[in-house]
Amino acid sequence: MGNSNLKMKKKMRIELILFFIGFMIISIKIGYVQFLKGEEYSAKALEQLNNSRKIPANRGIIYDCNGNVLANSSTVYTVNVNPIKISQENKEKVARALTEIFSLEYDKVLGKLNQNVSVVNIAKKQPKELTDKLRIWCEQNDILARNKY
């Protein structure tokens, strides 16, 4: 009985030591990523967040039998916002700006900004002039929003 108890204690010590070594390896790796590579990864994340991508799909103009334009190719943008990243005190300010820039209903925009989700679609098929106006407003007010095609 005493011999098996001794073997069990020895086995538990070895398992505890292996667990501790594994924990230390993981802790060192997390520290490396967080403290030594943190700024690099933050810069990459910010670059991905504020990017635009081109979709080359110029399909041309479609005319009816009388020569009137039915459909015309144009570049449009979709505006998405991450409501979780906007502080509670800035949500009304952001909602007002989005309402003014894109001529939307304030209550609907504020409702979208109060959702607990990572991405909310605010406006689709917006011209470049309006999305540029939003970018300028975001820079002036130190608020990040993501515009894409």
MOCOR-V368761 format. One record per residue. N is the residue number from 1. RES is the residue in one letter. SS is DSSP state (H for helix, E for strand, C for the rest). PSI is psi in whole degrees, -180 to 180 (* if undefined). BURIAL is b if it has 16 or more other C-alpha atoms within 10 Angstrom, else e. Layout:
<<N,RES,SS,PSI,BURIAL> <N,RES,SS,PSI,BURIAL>>
This chain:
<<1,M,C,-45,e> <2,G,H,-33,e> <3,N,H,-42,e> <4,S,H,-33,e> <5,N,H,-39,e> <6,L,H,-42,e> <7,K,H,-39,e> <8,M,H,-43,e> <9,K,H,-41,e> <10,K,H,-43,e> <11,K,H,-41,e> <12,M,H,-37,e> <13,R,H,-44,e> <14,I,H,-44,e> <15,E,H,-40,e> <16,L,H,-41,e> <17,I,H,-44,e> <18,L,H,-41,e> <19,F,H,-45,e> <20,F,H,-43,e> <21,I,H,-44,e> <22,G,H,-43,e> <23,F,H,-41,e> <24,M,H,-41,e> <25,I,H,-45,e> <26,I,H,-41,e> <27,S,H,-41,e> <28,I,H,-42,e> <29,K,H,-42,e> <30,I,H,-42,e> <31,G,H,-41,e> <32,Y,H,-48,e> <33,V,H,-43,e> <34,Q,H,-49,e> <35,F,H,-38,e> <36,L,H,-34,e> <37,K,C,4,e> <38,G,H,-47,e> <39,E,H,-40,e> <40,E,H,-46,e> <41,Y,H,-35,e> <42,S,H,-41,e> <43,A,H,-42,e> <44,K,H,-41,e> <45,A,H,-42,e> <46,L,H,-38,e> <47,E,H,-41,e> <48,Q,H,-34,e> <49,L,H,-39,e> <50,N,C,58,e> <51,N,C,158,e> <52,S,C,149,e> <53,R,C,143,e> <54,K,C,136,e> <55,I,C,99,e> <56,P,C,98,e> <57,A,C,53,e> <58,N,C,105,e> <59,R,C,-8,e> <60,G,C,-176,e> <61,I,C,138,e> <62,I,E,128,e> <63,Y,E,154,e> <64,D,C,-176,e> <65,C,C,-18,e> <66,N,C,2,e> <67,G,C,9,e> <68,N,C,144,e> <69,V,E,124,e> <70,L,E,-41,e> <71,A,E,140,e> <72,N,C,140,e> <73,S,C,137,e> <74,S,C,155,e> <75,T,C,128,e> <76,V,C,163,e> <77,Y,E,152,b> <78,T,E,135,b> <79,V,E,120,b> <80,N,E,146,b> <81,V,E,145,b> <82,N,C,99,b> <83,P,H,-27,b> <84,I,H,-31,b> <85,K,H,-9,e> <86,I,C,126,b> <87,S,C,154,e> <88,Q,H,-38,e> <89,E,H,-21,e> <90,N,H,-11,e> <91,K,H,-42,b> <92,E,H,-39,b> <93,K,H,-44,e> <94,V,H,-43,b> <95,A,H,-42,b> <96,R,H,-44,b> <97,A,H,-45,b> <98,L,H,-38,b> <99,T,H,-45,b> <100,E,H,-44,e> <101,I,H,-45,e> <102,F,H,7,b> <103,S,C,55,e> <104,L,C,171,b> <105,E,C,127,e> <106,Y,H,-46,b> <107,D,H,-39,e> <108,K,H,-43,e> <109,V,H,-45,b> <110,L,H,-38,b> <111,G,H,-41,e> <112,K,H,-39,b> <113,L,H,-21,b> <114,N,C,0,b> <115,Q,C,152,e> <116,N,C,62,e> <117,V,C,166,e> <118,S,C,-31,e> <119,V,C,133,b> <120,V,E,133,b> <121,N,E,124,e> <122,I,E,-48,b> <123,A,E,139,b> <124,K,E,157,e> <125,K,E,51,e> <126,Q,E,144,e> <127,P,C,159,e> <128,K,H,-36,e> <129,E,H,-43,e> <130,L,H,-40,e> <131,T,H,-33,b> <132,D,H,-39,e> <133,K,H,-40,e> <134,L,H,-44,b> <135,R,H,-45,b> <136,I,H,-45,e> <137,W,H,-43,b> <138,C,H,-42,b> <139,E,H,-42,e> <140,Q,H,-32,e> <141,N,C,8,e> <142,D,C,47,e> <143,I,C,134,e> <144,L,C,134,b> <145,A,C,160,b> <146,R,E,122,b> <147,N,E,136,b> <148,K,E,167,b> <149,Y,C,*,b>>
